[in-house]
């Protein structure tokens, strides 16, 4: 029986066709609407940039003629804008262009971006792109230069530091930044309800911060050698944004538990200043309201999380990461890779802020002293730690043995202090004095009550170099009958262990500087929960010397005190100081104006300095 195609079928097909056409037209209309919305947003962003440019021109006294943007000048900047001198010079290059992304990476997951709560270098790298300070520093001359402050004055006795705050600065949400925000930042840090004991330790020297017209005035109870830097480098928080968290204890607790409350006046911003969580990537976008003389060069600053050294190297070789901090073994091999060298630049240097690595010996756990409370034990473990072998076998010569916390590039280090070398006999003698001997002939030393000398060494997981260091140290210790059990741990759990002091020993690192303050790390007052003396180390003479050094304004006298501190730490060995590691960096060759400086390289955000790196328009690979 043949099929028939009737009028009803025709009508049905026409009806279906009409529905399909309607759907198609609707999709076209939606697509056009989205295009219109996108174009509108682009126009709004462009207008925001134009308004920001006009504001900057008014601040500078530039007469706007035929161009929306301020004319470039080859002359010097006004004194109040000297903080932008290097960035301005970079912007005058013939191939200079704004745009593109700078892709970096973290070696572990980031847990917090909220200022005052975060406790690692990764978070600080992000925050220094978002939060501004009153002053910045020239990375070559190390001179202090104006940023949020136009000028400053320090009293003869050093007890008062006055900054005149720049007019016309806004936070990324458009709200103005004033001297009141700076005074508020101090109040916020010092509020005991805010879980920021580390920051309070820094700013405890300040007596008051007050606003006098357009000036903000820092007053100190007593002289402090770092009074100017302490005040000038405080990252400014917006009172209208963070202030509500001081309205009640409940609101303060909400702040303390927040992971991504980050808003500032810096060159970049979080797209959502309240909503970042640790499961999200870290991406900063250009702050179109940025107030600076020079606009931020990159559209985005991106950090990937890559927790494996081999994977990081693969990403860099594939061009998916722009900056690669190489392991010594990889660095040596990459120098032979002609194809990679053709598209990258490489730098090796000792960074003034690069810091040192160490093993910290926990002297008190669960309220009771540990075996590490005996300085003879700590000295013995340092004699067993063959740092020269670490330098040669793990770091291939791209490191120096450390004997204390002071940077070899600075003046604090005591040149008369030796670096202990491997000495098994001396270590065994000290251990015997402390009561540890092999009492049963099994090759493991025991205490007087027969407890074997066995402990766990906590260290951050993910780094092959760290693993090699720890395994080599394990071999060193077993020669003296000590069993050390490596305990690689994810970073969030490392921070938890520090806060709870729930570890036997721990290997970490501290950043450094040309002159550092030991108070945060070794003063006994910082044994409190959340403080950075998480080893419960106490020495009354050292406490007194630290306090004296902090109050000594005469630099030569202060250096003598710091050198005596160095002697005490060398004798006490609360840390076994391991190495100063050289920075071994490869940077994608499309990134221009990367320069060696006295402080390392001129990376974006160093001392809050405006960015100097850029990518020429013809070489840009990312949009928007």
Secondary structure, DSSP 8 states (H G I E B T S, - for coil): ------HHHHHHHHHHHHHHHHHHHHHHHHHHHHHHHHHHHHHHHHHHHHHHHHHHHHHHT----S-SS-----S---GGGGGGHHHHHHHTSTT-----EEEEEESS-----STTT--SHHHHHHHHHH---SEEE-TTT--EEESSEEEEEE-TTSSEEEEEE-SS-B-TTS-B--HHHHHHHHHHHH-TTSS-HHHHHHHTTEEEEEEETTEEEEEESS--TTHHHHHHT-----HHHHGGGGS-HHHHHHHHT-S-----SSSEEESSTTT--TTS-EEEEE-TT--SSS--S-SEEEEEE---HHHHHHHHHTTS-SEEE--HHHHHHHTT-HHHHHTEEEEEE--TTT-EEEEEE--EETTEE-GGGSHHHHHHHHHH--HHHIIIIISTTSEEE-SSSS-TTSS-S-TT-------HHHHHHHHHHTT-B-SSSSS--B-TT--B-EEEEEEETT-HHHHHHHHHHHHHHHTTT-EEEEEEE-HHHHHHHHHHT--SEEEEEE---SS--SHHHH-GGGGSTTSS-TT----HHHHHHHHHHHH---HHHHHHHHHHHHHHHHHH-SEEEEEEE-EEEEEETTEE---EETTEE--TTGGG-----EE-GGG-----
